[in-house]
Amino acid sequence: MNTFYYQVVSIDGDYANLRRTDQEGQELKLVARALLPAEITEGTLLKYEWMQYEIMEG
């Protein structure tokens, strides 16, 4: 299974804009907040693996 890394760029109501951090030149990805950890804020780093987002420590 592939693993992707994202940073939360902005939060707009029930959606968040994510930017891939493991590839350059990617467009923002709009994701429903219901699919993301509740604790996210702008700047939070996320890992997407096995169809699930989790906050990266550190």
N, C-alpha and C positions, 0 to 999 in steps of 0.2 A: 504494500500500500504506500502511496506517495505521502510525503510530509511537506507542508507549505508553511511559510512564516509570514505573518502580517503585523502591521502596526495600525492601531485605530487612529485615523486622521481626524475624523469629526463624528459627532453624534447628533442626529437630527430626529427627535421624537422617538419613534419605534424602530429606527434604522441607524446603522453605523456605516461609515465609509472606511474601508480597509485598503491599505496599500501593501503589496507584496514587498518583503524586505530581502528575499533571497533571489530576486531577479530584477534587473533594471528595466525601465521603460514600460512597466505594466500600468494599465488604467486602474482607477479606483474600483473596488468591488463593493456594491451596496448589499448589506446583509441585515436581515431582520434581527433586532436585539434579542428576540425570544430564542434565537439559536446561539447566542453568545453568553459567556459568563456574566452574571448580574453585576459584578464588581468592576467592569471595565470603565475606564475614563479615557479621554483623549491622550494619546501617547502610549497606551497599554500595548505591550507586545504579546502576540498570540501565536500559538502553534495549532495548525489544523491537521489532524490525523484521524483516520478511521471515522470520517464524517462527523467529527466533533472538534470544537474549538476549546482550547485551554490556555490560561494565562501562563506565560513563561516567567519564571523567577529570575531575578538578578539583573 
